[in-house]
């Protein structure tokens, strides 16, 4: 911001001494327009000395993907978006045949197991069980009577979600790729941590009478924000940030009004 072009300092009228134009040698006061020195950059210093920036749903050091930041007034919008309890979407990579102490492929190896008996059909059956169990939890923590008109209207709008604190809930999970020993999942969830997702991969391995570690956690959607809205490190400049804010303003406001009224 400070490197951007600044507006010119405000001008003021001062009466400054100047030799008379008739050559008489007499000094007279002449009205002259001069800049206000108090507003000069060398006097005032940098215009922006601090900028309040808030972080949305955090990503740990082993994860990547969409990470939302709020600047200035955007910090209040971050709070409103948090109160919307919007779903986040991840792609999660897994590797069968190993178990580690932190459920990731970089952790300390605990054991090795066989995985030749695992098929995509068996994996998808486990995923269906996980989704069904979490769907029951979603209904329980949403505190809505499913026999009411309100529940029907919320279901049509896709707004059935826990509007308070709850354990991590997986609203949808499916297999994107399967090529033993590797696989990739797409997980839609609420109130999760990335470590929780790694533990899910570990538990899937146990359910399939094997073991599994997580090789990648990448957030591809955080509420209304997707990878298309994200800025690469090479795009961290004023123009790109301003454009990103303008492009997202409408959909952020629309989602807050739709969910919170």
Secondary structure as UniProt FT lines:
FT   TURN            2..3
FT   STRAND          11..19
FT   TURN            21..22
FT   STRAND          27..35
FT   HELIX           37..39
FT   HELIX           41..44
FT   STRAND          53..55
FT   TURN            61..62
FT   STRAND          63..65
FT   STRAND          69..71
FT   TURN            72..73
FT   HELIX           74..84
FT   STRAND          88..96
FT   STRAND          98..100
FT   TURN            101..102
FT   TURN            105..106
FT   STRAND          109..112
FT   TURN            116..117
FT   HELIX           120..141
FT   TURN            142..143
FT   TURN            146..147
FT   HELIX           149..157
FT   STRAND          169..179
FT   TURN            180..181
FT   STRAND          182..190
FT   HELIX           194..207
FT   TURN            208..209
FT   STRAND          212..222
FT   TURN            223..224
FT   STRAND          225..226
FT   HELIX           227..229
FT   HELIX           233..235
FT   HELIX           238..260
//
